[in-house]
């Protein structure tokens, strides 16, 4: 009985993980599509020389610790 319950738990977790992955991929595809469709203007629209509310800093290079060779 425990083995059967563990198998169903793995199947359930795998299915929910796959569903979450598909949702993330769809959101990423929509984001890339909107960005390419507006030629990037939508990303920089709230950015002005005075305002500090840009969604990101286009002049900054983002590097993860993994990219630096740190395990």
N, C-alpha and C positions, 0 to 999 in steps of 0.2 A: 504494500500500500504506500509506503514512504517513497519507494522508487518511482511509482506512478505519479505521485504528487510532485516530486522533484522534476520529473520530465515535463509536466504541465506548467510548472512554474517557469522553467527555462523557455518553453514555447511561448508563454505569455509575455515574459520579459523581452524575448527576442522580437516578437511581433510589435510590442509597444516601442521598442528601440528603432525598429525599421520604420514605423509610422512617423516617429519623431524625425528621423533622418530624411524621409521624403518631404516632410513639411519644411525642414531647413533648406533642402535643395530647391524647393519651389520658391521659397522666399528669396534665396540668393539669386535664382534665375530672374525673378521679377525685379529685383534691385538692379542687377546688371542690365537688364533690358531697359528699365527706366533711365538709367544713367547713360547708356549708349544712345537711347532715343533722344535725350535732351542734350547730348554731346557734353555732359558733365556740368551743364549750367545749373541744374537743380541742386547739386551738391554745394556749389559756391554761392547760391542765391542769397542766403542770410549773411554772407561775409561782406563786410565793408572795411575800409581802412580805419574806421573809428570803432565799430562794434566788435566785441570780443566773443560773440555767440556763434562762431563757426562750428559745424559739427565735427571738424577735425582740423588739424594744422597742416596745410599743404606743403609747408616748408620743412617739416620734421620727418626724419627717417625713423621708422619704428622697427626695432630689432628685438626679437625674443631671446631669452637666455639660451635656448636651443640653437639659435643661429650664431651664437658666439662660441659654440663648442663646449658650453657648460652642460654637464649631464644632469 
